[in-house]
Amino acid sequence: MNTPVISIRNVIVQLVRGPLYQEDSDLWSRLLRDQDKVKLHFHMMGLDLVLDEDAGYAFLRNESGGDEDEDEETESEAESSLPRLMRRNALSFLPTVLLLELRERLLRHDQSADGTDHLYLDFQEIREFMQLYCDETGNEKKIEAKVRAAIARLSELSVLRSVTNRSDVIYRVEPILRAKLPVDQIEAIRDRLKAQLGRDDVADENQEQEEITEE
């Protein structure tokens, strides 16, 4: 049986669907080999290819404008009217809290000297720090359901990945979170959450937050 040939088209399709990780070795190798062509393809669509070879991930985001010289100003202005191709995702309260908590733990993990490449958490660990933000005190089933829903939401955004560890399932915090939520944004997001917590006692936990991640 012939081994399927991985083409640039396969790489492009995967990136449009979502992040590409080093674990997908065939696609990853093809991306590294032809990354200039892939970047050019998406640049023509108004998208940036974010590629971190050391961390082993790549994803797309809407092209950010930079300083243009005067000769390129007219073209830049025309391009700025293009529709955004990558949909931004507004997160409700608990997924936003979980995103922030994971980013802060990932930062501490990076600063530690335990020698591990990835940060892993099991459900009980996540539940323990997330239950502080749930208003169903004493209702364990509702708390668990809300925490699992928040985990599922971030899994959809490729921030968390479930990994089978013997008979248990643990969650790996994906390195892509470093690029999706830079350190300099952590404090601003935490301030917004504090402001919401102080307003109406978080009467509606489903209120959407500002758009802070991209698919």
Residue pairs with C-beta under 8 A, 6 or more apart in sequence:
6 26
6 27
6 29
6 30
7 30
8 30
8 34
8 37
8 38
8 41
10 27
10 30
11 20
11 27
11 30
11 31
11 34
11 38
12 38
12 41
12 42
14 20
14 24
14 27
15 38
15 42
15 49
15 58
15 59
15 60
16 60
18 59
18 158
18 215
19 57
19 58
19 59
19 158
19 174
19 176
20 27
20 28
20 31
20 57
20 58
20 59
21 28
21 56
21 57
21 174
22 28
22 56
22 57
23 56
28 56
28 58
31 38
31 51
31 58
32 53
35 49
35 51
38 49
39 49
42 48
42 49
42 60
43 63
45 85
46 62
46 63
46 79
46 82
46 84
46 85
47 60
47 61
47 62
47 63
47 85
47 86
48 60
48 61
48 62
48 63
48 64
49 58
49 59
49 60
50 58
50 59
50 60
50 61
50 179
51 57
51 58
52 58
52 175
52 179
55 175
55 176
55 178
56 175
57 174
57 175
57 176
57 179
59 158
59 176
59 179
59 214
60 86
60 214
61 86
61 214
62 84
62 85
62 86
62 214
65 76
65 80
68 76
86 214
86 215
87 214
87 215
88 211
88 213
88 214
89 157
89 211
89 213
89 214
89 215
90 208
90 209
90 210
90 211
91 99
91 153
91 208
91 209
91 212
91 213
92 153
92 205
92 206
92 207
92 208
92 209
93 133
93 193
93 196
93 202
93 205
93 206
93 207
93 209
94 130
94 133
94 134
94 146
94 147
94 149
94 150
94 205
95 149
95 150
95 153
95 154
96 189
96 193
96 209
96 212
97 130
97 133
97 150
97 193
98 126
98 130
98 147
98 150
98 151
98 154
99 154
99 159
99 177
99 181
99 212
99 213
100 181
100 186
100 189
100 190
100 193
101 129
101 130
102 119
102 121
102 154
102 159
102 160
102 173
102 177
103 177
103 178
103 181
103 183
103 186
104 186
105 119
105 121
105 173
106 119
106 173
106 177
106 178
107 183
107 186
109 116
109 119
109 173
118 172
118 173
118 175
119 172
119 173
120 163
120 165
120 170
120 171
120 172
120 173
121 170
121 171
121 173
122 168
122 169
122 170
122 171
123 147
123 148
123 151
123 169
123 170
123 171
126 147
126 151
126 171
127 143
127 144
127 147
130 147
130 150
131 143
131 147
134 142
134 143
134 146
134 147
135 202
135 205
136 142
136 143
136 146
151 160
151 171
154 160
155 161
155 162
157 180
157 213
157 215
158 174
158 176
158 215
159 173
159 174
159 176
159 177
159 180
159 213
160 171
160 172
160 173
160 174
161 171
161 172
161 174
162 169
162 170
162 171
162 172
163 169
163 170
163 171
163 172
180 213
180 214
181 189
181 212
181 213
185 212
189 209
189 212
192 209
192 210
193 209
196 202
196 207
196 209
